């Protein structure tokens, strides 16, 4: 892909990834062929801030984990009421990073 497409992608989607991954993502996008561009445009990433708000409001029900695709952890939080509140509180600090990692995994599925 050319630099303009890669820069456009990173400007619009950079907040969905960890900052230390952006250089590697940029390099991989530059190496990718143009046939992957349409697939990249259709990807929908979860906003880490939105998931944090959901976690604050309904984290004990596991909704935050269901939204990012961690079904097993979502069921675990649902059945234990967020680990009696402890797991829900811990997730307030971890959920944004987990969301960004899931977004990276989505991107890697398209690029590799």
N, C-alpha and C positions, 0 to 999 in steps of 0.2 A: 504494500500500500504506500501511497505517497505521504509526505510529511503533513500536508494540509488535512487530510482525512484523519490521520492519527492524532494530530493536535486538536482537531475538532472533537473527536471522541473523548480525549482526555479532559478537555475543558468542560464538556457537558456531563461526564460520568466520573470524574476524578474523586468526587466526594464519597463515592460508593466503595472505595478501596482504601487500604492502609497506605499512608504516604510513602513508606519505604518500598512498596511494591510497584509504584508508578513507573520507575525507571525500567524495571524488567518488563512490565506490561508494554511500555512504549517500544522497547527493543523487539518484543515478540510481534507487536502489531506491524512494525516496519518490515519484518521478515515475511509476514503473511501475504498471500496473494489476494488480488481484488475480488475473487469469487467469494471470499468470506465476509465481505463488507455488508452484504444484505443480511446475512445471519446476525452480524453484530448489531445492526440497526434494529432488529426485532427483539433483542434481549431486553428484558425488564429486570432491573436491579432493585433490591429492597433498600429503602432509605434508612440508614442506621439511626438517625434521630427519631424518625417515626416509630421504629421498632422499640427504641428506648421509652418513648411515651407510652406505647402499648404495654411495655413491661412494667412501667410504674403503675399503670391503672389496672391491668388485669394479668400481671405476671404470675400470680399464685394459681391461676387457672391454666397456665401453660400456653396461652394464646400467642405470646411472643415467639415461643419455639416452634409452634405450628406454622406461623407466618414465614419463618426463614427456612422451613423444611426439615427441622429436627423433630420428626413425628414421635420418635421414641422418647425423647426428653420431654416433649409436650405432654405425652400421656403420663409419664412419671410425675411431672409437676401437677397435672390435673388430679391424679389419684391421691397424691399426698398433700394437696392444698399448698403447693409450692414448697414441699419439704417442711411443712408447718411454719412457713414464712421465711425460714432461713435461706432456702434455695432461691426463693424469689428475690430476696435482698441481695444475695451474691450475684444473681443475674443482672441486677441493675448496673453492675460494674463490668460485666463480661459480655453483655448482649450486643453492644455496638461492634466489638471486635469479632464476635461470632458472625454477625451479619455481614461484615466486610469479607470475612473468609469464605462465606457461602457465595457471595457475589464473585469473588475471585475464582472459585470452583466453577461457577456458571460460565464465566468468560473462558476459562481454560478448556472447557468441553467444546467450545466452538473453535478455538484456535488450534487445538491439537488433534 
